[in-house]
Amino acid sequence: MEPFTKITSRVVMLPVNDIDTDQIIPARFLKVTDKAGLGANLFADWRYHADGTPNPDFVLNQPAAAGALVLFAGRNFGCGSSREHAPWALMGFGFKAIIASSFGDIFFNNALKNGLLPVKVDEDTHRQIEELLTEFPATEIQIDLESQTVQLPAGKTAAFPIDGFSKACLLKGTDELGYLLSFSDQITLYEEKIKVEL
């Protein structure tokens, strides 16, 4: 995983409530155990017509989505099943953070464990961001993990919550196992001490 510190990016607007994990990555694409290529199937049933051609009306198929690192969604993003493929697909497309007013619990935790930052903002901030992006779609916002803030133009800043352990892992670019292995020297010393005492 790459360390997540601070990003500044345009935002893809998908302010739909209750987007579930089957909409994020449909079940027919879950046969793989590898992350490679999943980004191509992100929101597949919305992104492509039945014949496989891109739907030009869907936001991810529009030129402004290219290179955007942030997705803006509605309430309860990532509800539904526990598939880890959902954050994999979002990251495979290039997203590094999702802004929403609430998230499905399992998706939220899966995202954090895979290096995707779920940014939960209060309803008032969510409304302000939506209004801003609707009026000025090319607006860039900054997400700063260290200070746990979203910064909008004109100095507006909003805080978001994250637990200390997940924050530390994201800042270091490591997962839970990598975090534990970072203490391998101390673990070895402890094991040696126990052997002597036994």
trRosetta pair geometry for C-beta under 8 A, 3 or more apart (Angstrom, degrees):
i j d omega theta_ij theta_ji phi_ij phi_ji
1 114 7.5 175 -98 177 123 38
1 115 4.0 -174 -145 -74 120 137
1 170 7.9 -88 145 -125 137 50
1 173 4.7 -171 104 -173 83 68
1 174 6.3 -176 54 -81 115 15
1 175 6.2 124 -9 -44 133 82
1 178 7.8 -143 28 16 107 158
2 115 6.8 96 45 -168 65 143
2 173 5.1 -70 161 -128 18 123
3 170 7.3 98 -157 153 53 49
3 171 6.0 12 -159 171 99 33
3 172 6.0 -84 -107 165 100 10
3 173 3.5 -75 -60 -40 59 108
4 7 7.5 -44 -156 -28 85 108
4 96 6.7 162 -118 178 113 113
4 115 6.6 159 -34 -165 120 80
4 117 5.8 167 169 -46 160 123
4 145 5.4 88 122 -26 96 154
4 170 4.4 -38 46 170 115 99
4 171 6.7 -75 67 -83 66 37
4 173 7.1 139 -8 -81 61 73
5 144 7.7 -16 151 -147 61 62
5 145 6.0 -124 -152 40 23 109
5 146 6.3 11 -161 -31 75 105
5 171 6.4 72 -92 -135 69 73
6 142 6.6 4 -177 -175 99 100
6 143 7.0 178 -150 90 54 52
6 144 4.6 0 -112 -111 100 70
6 145 6.8 -136 -71 15 54 76
6 146 7.0 -41 -57 10 98 102
7 69 5.3 -112 170 110 143 150
7 70 7.2 162 108 -53 128 104
7 96 5.6 132 -49 83 166 143
7 97 6.6 -175 51 -4 138 125
7 142 7.1 177 91 -148 43 57
7 143 5.4 3 55 52 88 94
8 140 5.5 45 169 162 88 121
8 141 7.3 -157 -144 99 61 29
8 142 4.5 -21 -97 -97 84 83
9 67 7.9 -157 -148 136 102 76
9 68 5.8 114 165 -156 113 58
9 69 3.8 -131 -91 38 167 101
9 70 5.0 149 84 -2 123 101
9 96 7.8 140 -15 39 157 113
9 140 6.0 -175 102 -146 12 89
9 141 7.0 -26 63 56 61 65
9 143 8.0 -24 26 9 100 101
10 64 6.9 -123 151 177 147 86
10 67 7.4 62 40 97 114 89
10 68 4.7 -82 86 -107 90 96
10 69 8.0 111 53 21 57 70
10 70 7.5 -165 99 44 35 97
10 137 8.0 37 -163 149 111 66
10 138 6.1 -51 -119 -156 119 49
10 139 7.2 123 -128 79 68 38
10 140 5.5 -58 -70 -93 52 72
11 68 6.2 128 -116 -163 11 125
11 70 4.6 -44 -110 91 79 109
11 71 7.3 136 -165 -116 75 13
11 72 5.0 46 167 -25 122 113
11 99 7.4 -25 -141 24 130 129
11 129 7.9 -61 114 176 174 110
11 133 5.7 -72 77 -113 124 138
11 139 7.1 -17 20 82 107 83
11 140 7.8 150 -19 -126 82 35
11 141 6.0 24 -44 16 123 113
12 59 5.8 125 -172 142 98 122
12 60 6.8 35 -158 -88 146 67
12 64 7.7 148 -103 114 73 90
12 65 5.0 49 -104 -124 118 89
12 68 4.8 140 -37 99 92 153
12 70 7.0 177 20 94 73 54
12 71 5.0 -27 66 -112 104 66
12 72 6.7 -175 83 20 48 76
12 95 7.8 -82 28 -91 126 111
13 59 6.4 -139 69 -136 66 152
13 72 5.2 -20 -112 63 54 115
13 130 7.5 107 -139 -133 113 71
13 133 5.3 163 -78 133 121 133
13 134 7.3 116 -130 -75 161 64
13 137 7.1 -87 -9 -130 129 92
14 19 7.3 37 136 -60 118 155
14 59 5.8 -150 -75 45 89 151
14 71 6.2 -16 27 -172 114 99
14 72 6.7 151 35 78 60 59
14 73 5.3 -14 87 -99 91 72
14 74 7.9 -97 120 -13 64 81
15 72 6.3 -16 -71 124 81 96
15 73 6.6 155 -109 -160 35 26
15 74 4.9 89 -179 -65 56 88
15 130 5.5 65 -98 -122 151 121
16 19 5.4 87 93 -58 106 105
16 73 6.6 -47 50 -155 65 80
16 74 5.1 -122 91 3 20 124
17 74 3.9 -89 -71 120 56 139
17 75 4.5 8 -130 48 98 88
17 76 6.1 51 -174 42 79 101
18 74 7.4 -32 4 89 50 119
18 75 6.9 4 -41 89 63 82
18 76 4.8 8 -88 87 57 125
18 79 5.8 -37 -148 31 66 136
19 23 5.2 -113 -165 80 77 135
19 24 6.5 94 148 -56 105 87
19 73 6.0 -89 20 -158 135 130
19 74 7.2 123 -12 43 99 94
19 76 7.8 155 30 100 55 74
19 77 5.3 6 53 -131 102 69
19 78 7.0 13 91 -41 85 38
19 79 7.5 132 76 27 38 84
20 23 5.3 99 59 9 66 100
20 24 7.2 -122 111 -5 38 91
20 78 7.3 64 -143 -167 34 16
20 79 4.9 -60 -103 80 79 75
20 80 3.2 91 -167 -38 109 134
20 81 7.5 73 170 12 107 69
20 104 7.5 73 -126 -48 64 148
21 24 5.1 -48 -144 35 42 117
21 25 6.7 -27 173 42 72 81
21 78 6.0 44 -69 -155 84 61
21 79 7.4 -135 -17 86 79 31
21 80 4.3 -149 21 81 85 120
21 81 5.2 -109 63 57 131 75
21 82 7.6 -145 9 -16 169 4
21 83 5.0 158 154 45 139 104
21 85 7.8 108 178 69 110 83
21 86 4.3 -83 -139 -69 96 139
21 104 7.4 -88 -39 53 99 158
21 107 6.3 -167 -73 -84 109 116
22 25 7.6 -83 -139 74 24 45
22 26 5.8 44 -177 -118 70 52
22 27 5.9 -16 -128 -36 97 87
22 80 5.7 -131 -3 -180 87 157
22 81 6.7 74 -48 17 90 112
23 26 7.5 25 -107 -71 19 73
23 43 6.6 12 157 -119 75 69
23 45 6.9 -90 -135 50 63 116
23 46 7.0 41 -169 -20 95 119
23 80 7.9 157 11 -20 84 159
24 42 6.7 -35 -180 -151 64 73
24 43 6.5 -35 -135 -66 34 66
24 78 6.8 19 -36 -103 149 68
24 86 4.3 53 99 -139 145 96
24 89 6.1 146 151 70 90 134
24 90 6.8 -37 -167 -52 118 99
25 29 5.5 -103 177 74 92 126
25 30 7.1 113 128 -69 110 85
25 38 6.4 -8 -123 -173 138 107
25 41 6.0 72 -138 111 83 102
25 42 6.4 -43 -81 -108 83 49
25 44 7.4 63 -136 -4 46 105
25 83 6.8 -130 71 117 113 139
25 85 4.8 -121 93 124 154 107
25 86 5.4 -153 15 -94 111 54
25 88 7.6 9 -48 67 163 90
25 89 4.2 171 -72 -24 124 156
26 29 5.8 88 72 7 72 102
26 41 7.2 -104 35 167 87 111
26 44 5.4 -83 8 52 116 118
26 45 5.7 99 -59 -30 133 109
27 30 5.5 -45 -160 5 49 123
28 31 7.7 -20 174 -17 44 103
29 32 7.2 -28 168 14 66 106
29 38 6.8 122 152 -131 126 80
29 41 4.6 155 -110 137 161 162
29 44 6.9 139 -31 -15 140 150
29 85 7.0 165 107 166 95 149
29 89 7.8 72 112 -87 141 130
30 83 6.1 -84 -114 -135 130 135
30 85 5.5 -135 -112 -9 83 159
32 36 7.9 -116 170 57 146 71
32 37 7.5 175 -82 67 178 111
32 38 7.2 -149 70 -71 137 99
32 85 7.8 108 68 -111 90 124
34 37 7.7 49 104 28 102 98
35 38 5.8 -76 -169 9 53 124
35 88 4.4 -135 -128 -157 94 117
35 91 7.5 -24 -172 80 131 114
35 92 6.2 -168 166 -72 90 112
36 92 7.7 139 -141 -123 20 122
37 40 5.6 -36 -174 18 67 117
37 41 7.5 44 142 -4 77 102
37 92 7.0 -19 83 -164 13 143
38 41 5.9 -69 -162 45 49 101
38 42 7.1 78 141 -55 72 80
38 85 6.1 -153 -141 -166 146 91
38 88 5.0 42 67 123 160 102
38 89 4.2 -105 145 -92 106 70
38 92 4.4 155 72 -4 81 163
39 42 5.5 -16 -156 -20 45 117
39 89 5.9 153 -88 -163 40 54
39 90 7.8 11 -110 150 80 1
39 91 7.3 -99 -79 90 107 43
39 92 2.7 -147 -44 122 93 91
39 93 3.9 171 -154 -59 102 51
39 94 7.0 78 -146 -18 144 66
40 92 7.4 -71 -7 136 57 124
41 44 4.5 -18 -166 -62 71 123
41 89 6.3 -81 79 -131 80 123
42 47 7.0 75 91 -29 64 153
42 60 6.9 -175 98 -131 110 168
42 89 4.3 154 -88 159 85 106
42 90 6.3 118 -125 -82 131 44
42 92 6.8 -179 -45 72 116 101
42 93 4.7 -42 7 -50 159 129
43 46 4.6 -48 170 51 100 110
43 47 4.7 105 102 -33 90 108
43 58 7.1 173 127 -180 129 137
43 60 6.2 145 58 0 135 145
44 47 5.6 -63 -125 43 24 108
44 48 5.8 -22 -172 21 66 112
45 48 7.4 -57 -111 52 16 79
46 55 7.0 -104 156 47 48 147
46 58 5.2 135 142 -121 86 135
47 54 6.6 -44 161 -138 77 74
47 55 6.1 -171 176 32 24 102
47 58 5.0 -151 -111 105 48 160
47 60 5.5 -33 -112 64 114 124
47 61 6.2 144 -156 -43 81 107
48 52 5.6 -15 179 -147 131 32
48 53 6.6 145 -157 73 82 28
48 54 5.9 -59 -104 -102 68 38
48 55 6.1 -167 -110 -15 11 90
49 52 7.0 -38 71 31 73 19
49 53 4.9 -2 37 60 115 82
49 54 7.6 28 -1 89 85 8
49 55 5.6 133 -49 -71 74 85
54 58 7.6 -124 -180 44 80 112
54 61 4.6 149 175 -127 120 137
55 58 4.4 70 88 -8 108 109
55 61 6.1 170 75 8 56 155
56 61 5.7 -124 -121 117 34 130
56 62 7.4 87 -176 -80 63 72
57 61 7.7 34 47 61 26 123
58 61 4.9 72 71 12 86 109
58 62 7.6 -157 94 -21 44 88
59 62 5.8 -52 -155 17 39 116
59 65 5.9 122 148 -70 72 129
60 65 5.0 174 -137 170 39 168
60 93 7.1 -59 -146 -155 129 142
61 65 7.2 44 18 31 14 142
62 65 5.5 101 66 -8 72 103
63 66 5.9 -37 -168 4 49 116
64 68 7.4 38 143 -43 66 127
64 137 6.3 -7 -170 143 160 122
64 138 7.1 -112 -140 -90 118 74
65 68 5.5 -79 -160 16 46 123
67 94 7.0 -91 -125 151 22 155
68 71 7.6 106 123 -70 117 58
68 94 7.3 110 71 104 50 118
68 95 7.6 0 110 -95 79 74
69 94 6.5 -94 -103 144 56 87
69 95 6.2 120 -173 -138 41 41
69 96 4.5 -8 -179 19 103 106
69 97 6.7 46 136 24 87 86
70 95 6.8 101 -104 -145 15 87
70 96 7.1 -43 -72 57 61 78
70 97 5.0 -15 -112 72 84 96
70 98 7.4 160 -161 -94 63 26
70 99 6.3 27 -180 -10 110 105
70 141 6.7 -66 55 61 168 108
70 143 6.8 145 -94 -17 130 131
71 90 6.9 -91 2 -152 145 114
71 95 5.1 -17 -18 -123 106 141
71 97 7.6 -169 30 98 67 51
71 98 4.9 -17 67 -115 100 76
71 99 7.2 -171 91 26 49 69
72 98 7.9 161 -90 -164 22 57
72 99 4.9 -17 -113 66 69 107
72 100 7.6 150 -166 -73 46 58
72 129 6.4 -158 -136 134 136 122
72 130 7.0 169 155 -89 135 71
72 133 6.4 163 30 15 165 170
73 77 4.2 80 107 -90 145 136
73 98 6.0 -2 8 -175 118 104
73 99 7.0 161 27 81 67 53
73 100 4.4 -21 75 -88 94 108
74 77 6.8 143 64 -62 53 92
74 100 6.5 19 86 -142 19 96
74 101 6.9 -29 175 22 45 102
75 100 6.8 139 -107 175 21 101
75 101 5.0 -37 -93 67 73 109
75 102 5.1 22 -156 40 74 101
76 79 4.8 2 164 -39 100 124
76 100 7.8 -126 28 162 20 135
76 102 5.3 5 -63 93 50 105
76 103 7.1 117 -145 -131 26 13
76 104 6.3 59 -174 -57 69 73
77 98 6.2 -152 120 155 154 134
77 100 4.1 -130 1 -87 129 167
77 102 7.3 156 14 91 72 50
77 103 5.2 -38 64 -112 81 70
77 104 7.0 -112 96 -1 38 82
77 107 7.1 -125 117 106 68 151
77 118 7.8 -176 81 -140 118 111
78 86 6.0 127 -131 141 96 151
78 98 7.9 100 -33 107 121 164
78 103 5.3 9 47 -163 118 87
78 104 4.1 -130 104 33 76 106
78 106 7.7 -146 143 76 106 69
78 107 2.7 -168 155 128 131 172
78 108 6.8 153 85 -44 143 59
78 111 7.3 -74 -103 -39 167 122
78 118 7.8 -70 9 -108 150 135
79 104 3.8 165 -90 -77 44 119
79 107 7.2 -82 -58 -3 23 132
80 104 6.5 -65 24 -98 57 165
80 107 7.9 54 50 -47 78 121
81 106 8.0 -79 143 86 31 147
82 106 4.5 -83 -117 165 82 151
82 110 7.2 150 -176 -51 70 136
83 86 5.5 108 93 -22 93 93
84 87 6.6 -48 -173 39 59 98
84 88 6.4 62 134 -21 74 111
84 110 5.0 -155 -116 -154 71 127
84 114 7.0 141 -171 -54 98 137
85 88 5.0 -62 -148 44 41 120
85 89 5.9 45 155 -27 76 102
86 89 6.1 -52 -148 31 26 107
86 90 6.7 24 155 -14 60 106
86 107 5.9 -50 91 -126 146 103
86 110 6.9 78 59 101 101 142
86 111 8.0 -58 101 -70 98 86
87 90 5.5 -54 -145 39 38 113
87 91 6.1 33 159 -14 70 108
87 107 7.2 151 -47 -164 97 75
87 110 5.3 -172 -3 124 129 96
87 111 4.4 176 -98 -101 133 62
87 114 4.6 137 115 60 135 143
87 116 4.5 -156 -157 21 110 144
88 91 6.0 -63 -149 43 26 105
88 92 6.0 33 152 -27 64 110
88 114 6.6 -100 -69 -167 65 156
89 92 5.3 -52 -143 34 30 117
89 93 6.7 33 156 -21 62 99
90 93 6.0 -54 -158 30 31 109
90 95 4.6 -54 167 56 88 128
90 98 6.8 -31 -172 -58 153 119
90 111 7.8 -12 58 -118 143 102
90 116 6.0 69 90 -129 122 151
91 94 7.5 90 -174 -52 35 6
91 95 6.2 -92 -88 66 38 73
91 96 7.4 69 -120 -93 80 45
91 114 6.7 -133 -18 136 150 115
91 115 6.8 71 -111 83 148 98
91 116 5.4 -118 -63 -73 107 111
95 98 6.6 44 162 -64 136 80
95 116 6.9 42 110 -137 95 111
96 115 8.0 -57 -145 141 74 87
96 116 6.8 -159 -165 -129 32 62
96 117 6.5 20 146 21 71 100
97 116 7.1 164 -93 -175 32 66
97 117 4.2 -23 -107 71 88 101
97 118 7.5 170 -157 -84 66 18
97 119 5.5 33 180 -17 113 116
97 143 5.2 3 -7 52 177 172
98 103 7.7 102 100 -96 125 121
98 111 7.1 -83 23 -141 122 154
98 116 6.9 32 -6 162 101 109
98 117 7.4 -180 24 91 62 55
98 118 5.4 -17 63 -116 100 64
98 119 6.6 -177 85 25 45 78
99 119 4.6 -29 -101 76 68 113
99 121 6.2 9 -166 -2 97 119
99 126 7.6 172 151 -115 100 80
99 129 6.7 -86 137 137 148 166
99 143 7.9 -149 -68 -85 107 130
99 150 6.9 73 -111 -106 128 152
100 103 5.8 113 74 -68 132 79
100 118 7.2 -37 32 -165 104 91
100 119 7.5 127 22 75 57 63
100 120 6.6 -29 77 -108 71 61
100 121 7.7 164 85 28 22 81
100 126 7.5 25 -176 -118 30 124
101 120 7.0 60 -173 -158 22 72
101 121 6.3 -63 -101 73 57 68
101 122 7.2 26 -138 178 90 16
101 123 5.5 49 -140 -91 137 61
101 126 4.3 -27 -71 -64 104 160
102 120 6.4 46 -102 -137 37 110
103 107 5.7 -128 173 84 103 107
103 108 4.2 119 108 -72 133 102
103 111 7.7 -76 -169 12 152 142
103 118 5.1 7 -62 -175 161 143
103 120 6.3 -100 -6 -81 103 108
104 107 4.2 70 71 15 102 113
104 108 6.6 -167 85 -18 48 86
105 108 5.6 -55 -150 29 28 116
105 109 6.7 17 158 -11 64 105
106 109 6.0 -58 -151 40 33 105
106 110 6.1 32 152 -18 67 109
107 110 5.6 -58 -143 41 31 111
107 111 6.1 37 157 -26 67 105
107 118 7.6 114 123 -82 88 147
108 111 5.9 -56 -153 30 24 113
108 112 6.8 21 153 -15 60 106
108 118 5.1 -104 -132 53 73 165
108 120 8.0 6 -123 -50 125 121
109 112 5.8 -53 -150 36 34 111
109 113 6.3 30 155 -17 66 109
110 113 5.8 -59 -147 39 31 110
110 114 6.3 11 160 -5 66 116
111 114 6.2 -77 -150 46 26 99
111 116 4.1 -84 -164 82 86 104
111 117 7.2 167 147 -73 112 3
111 118 4.8 91 88 -36 152 106
112 116 7.4 -85 -60 66 25 63
112 117 7.5 57 -100 -112 64 44
112 118 6.9 -68 -52 16 83 101
112 162 7.7 157 -113 -149 125 104
112 166 4.3 -31 -173 -148 133 130
112 169 7.6 85 165 73 89 127
112 170 7.1 -80 -155 -57 75 116
113 166 8.0 -74 -63 -122 53 100
113 175 6.1 51 -173 -143 71 99
113 176 6.7 -26 -134 -19 97 105
114 175 7.7 12 -94 -102 33 113
115 170 6.5 141 -130 -121 58 80
115 173 7.3 33 -117 -139 121 61
115 175 7.8 -73 -46 -76 91 85
117 143 6.9 157 99 145 146 143
117 145 6.5 -117 -114 -90 149 113
117 162 7.8 -40 -150 -93 94 143
117 170 6.5 80 -83 -147 99 152
119 143 6.1 -101 -78 -132 149 131
119 150 6.1 96 177 -64 142 122
119 160 4.8 -62 -159 -123 75 174
120 160 5.5 137 59 -155 57 103
120 161 6.3 -29 63 43 114 88
121 125 4.1 -105 168 92 119 125
121 126 5.1 156 91 -60 108 78
121 129 7.1 80 78 -8 162 138
121 150 6.5 -44 -83 19 128 145
121 158 5.5 45 -137 130 114 142
121 160 5.9 -61 -76 -90 66 103
122 125 5.0 88 58 14 76 103
122 126 6.8 -137 99 -9 36 93
122 158 7.3 -137 27 -164 90 125
123 126 5.4 -54 -144 36 31 117
123 127 6.3 33 157 -21 65 103
124 127 5.8 -51 -150 33 30 111
124 128 6.5 30 151 -18 63 106
125 128 5.6 -55 -149 37 34 113
125 129 6.3 34 154 -19 67 104
125 150 7.4 114 172 64 132 129
125 158 4.2 84 -129 -119 146 160
126 129 5.9 -55 -149 35 29 109
126 130 6.4 27 154 -18 63 108
127 130 5.7 -57 -148 37 31 111
127 131 6.3 29 156 -18 66 107
128 131 5.8 -55 -146 37 29 109
128 132 6.2 30 155 -20 64 108
128 152 7.4 -112 129 -24 113 172
128 156 7.1 -129 146 166 144 156
129 132 5.7 -56 -147 37 30 112
129 133 6.2 19 160 -11 67 110
129 141 7.4 6 -135 -78 110 155
129 150 7.7 -20 -85 137 134 144
129 152 6.8 -142 -100 -87 79 133
130 133 6.1 -61 -143 42 27 103
130 134 6.1 31 157 -24 64 109
131 134 5.8 -55 -145 34 27 113
131 135 6.4 16 160 -9 63 110
132 135 6.2 -68 -153 42 26 101
132 136 6.1 -39 173 43 67 100
132 139 5.8 -43 147 31 103 172
132 152 6.3 -73 -134 -159 179 133
132 153 7.5 168 -162 36 135 102
133 136 6.8 -76 -121 71 26 61
133 137 6.0 58 -179 -113 68 47
133 139 5.9 -119 -99 45 64 120
134 137 7.4 13 -136 -71 14 78
136 139 4.5 79 110 -44 107 107
139 152 7.6 12 164 -155 132 84
139 153 6.2 -102 -149 -13 111 122
140 153 8.0 93 63 -55 64 98
141 150 6.1 5 167 -175 125 93
141 151 6.6 163 -169 78 74 52
141 152 5.6 -26 -118 -98 100 61
141 153 8.0 -94 -94 -23 66 69
142 150 7.3 155 83 -160 52 46
142 151 4.3 -8 61 55 103 106
143 149 7.7 -175 -148 95 45 46
143 150 5.5 -16 -102 -106 74 73
143 151 7.8 -165 -74 19 29 73
144 147 4.6 16 113 41 122 99
144 148 7.3 -58 96 -4 76 14
144 149 5.1 4 54 57 104 84
144 150 7.9 -174 22 -81 72 27
144 151 6.8 38 -6 -11 110 110
145 148 6.7 20 -165 -80 37 53
145 162 7.5 -24 -153 33 86 161
145 167 6.5 167 171 -146 103 86
145 170 6.0 -127 -162 111 157 127
145 171 6.2 -166 111 -78 131 86
146 171 6.9 88 -81 -109 76 124
148 159 5.6 39 117 -157 96 81
148 160 5.6 -137 176 62 86 66
148 161 7.2 36 -174 -103 136 19
148 162 6.1 -154 -117 20 115 104
148 167 7.5 -45 -75 -113 107 134
149 157 5.0 -5 -173 -172 128 105
149 158 6.6 145 -155 74 73 36
149 159 5.6 -44 -97 -97 73 54
149 160 7.2 158 -102 11 23 80
150 157 7.0 158 78 -155 48 55
150 158 4.9 -13 55 60 98 92
150 160 6.4 62 -20 -23 101 116
151 155 7.8 -44 -161 -148 97 27
151 156 7.3 144 -159 85 51 54
151 157 5.0 -17 -103 -102 74 84
152 155 8.0 -14 77 67 69 19
152 156 4.2 -15 59 71 110 106
152 157 7.4 -162 20 -75 73 36
152 158 7.7 38 -11 -2 106 99
153 156 7.3 20 72 26 39 97
162 166 5.6 -116 177 84 99 114
162 167 4.8 118 114 -66 120 99
162 170 7.9 -46 172 19 150 142
163 166 5.0 80 65 15 87 104
163 167 6.8 -157 91 -10 40 92
164 167 5.6 -58 -145 37 29 114
164 168 6.3 31 159 -21 66 106
165 168 5.8 -55 -150 34 29 111
165 169 6.5 27 154 -17 64 106
165 179 7.8 62 -170 -166 91 170
166 169 5.7 -56 -149 37 33 111
166 170 6.2 30 155 -17 67 107
167 170 5.9 -58 -147 38 28 108
167 171 6.2 27 157 -18 65 109
168 171 5.9 -56 -145 37 28 110
168 172 6.3 12 160 -5 64 112
168 179 7.3 83 111 -121 109 128
169 172 6.1 -69 -148 47 27 100
169 174 5.4 -107 -153 77 74 73
169 175 6.4 50 -170 -127 127 20
169 176 6.9 -29 -108 -71 148 50
169 178 7.7 115 -144 71 95 105
169 179 5.6 -63 -99 -61 96 128
170 173 7.4 31 -174 -73 31 38
172 178 7.9 -171 114 119 117 120
172 179 7.4 114 71 -94 144 84
172 182 7.9 -25 164 -70 156 157
174 178 3.5 -136 -166 103 104 130
174 179 5.3 140 116 -58 124 69
174 182 7.0 19 -173 -40 173 126
175 178 5.0 96 47 12 63 105
175 179 7.1 -114 104 -10 33 91
176 179 5.6 -53 -152 30 31 115
176 180 6.7 28 153 -16 64 103
177 180 5.8 -54 -152 36 34 109
177 181 6.2 31 152 -17 67 108
178 181 5.6 -56 -144 40 32 110
178 182 6.6 46 152 -35 63 97
179 182 5.8 -46 -159 15 32 116
179 183 8.0 18 148 -8 56 99
180 183 6.3 -66 -172 35 42 104
181 184 5.3 6 -169 -48 59 108
183 186 4.7 -48 -177 45 86 115
183 187 5.6 95 120 -30 87 96
184 187 5.4 -54 -144 36 34 115
184 188 6.2 37 157 -22 67 103
185 188 5.8 -53 -150 34 30 111
185 189 6.5 29 152 -17 63 105
186 189 5.7 -53 -149 36 34 112
186 190 6.4 35 153 -20 65 105
187 190 5.7 -55 -150 36 31 111
187 191 6.4 31 152 -19 65 106
188 191 5.7 -54 -147 36 31 111
188 192 6.4 30 155 -18 65 106
189 192 5.8 -56 -149 37 30 111
189 193 6.3 33 152 -22 65 107
190 193 5.6 -55 -149 35 32 114
190 194 6.4 33 153 -21 65 104
191 194 5.8 -52 -149 34 32 112
191 195 6.6 36 152 -22 63 103
192 195 5.7 -51 -151 31 34 114
192 196 6.7 33 153 -18 64 103
193 196 5.9 -56 -154 34 32 110
193 197 6.4 26 153 -15 66 109
194 197 5.7 -60 -146 40 32 109
194 198 6.3 31 156 -22 67 106
195 198 5.9 -57 -148 33 29 108
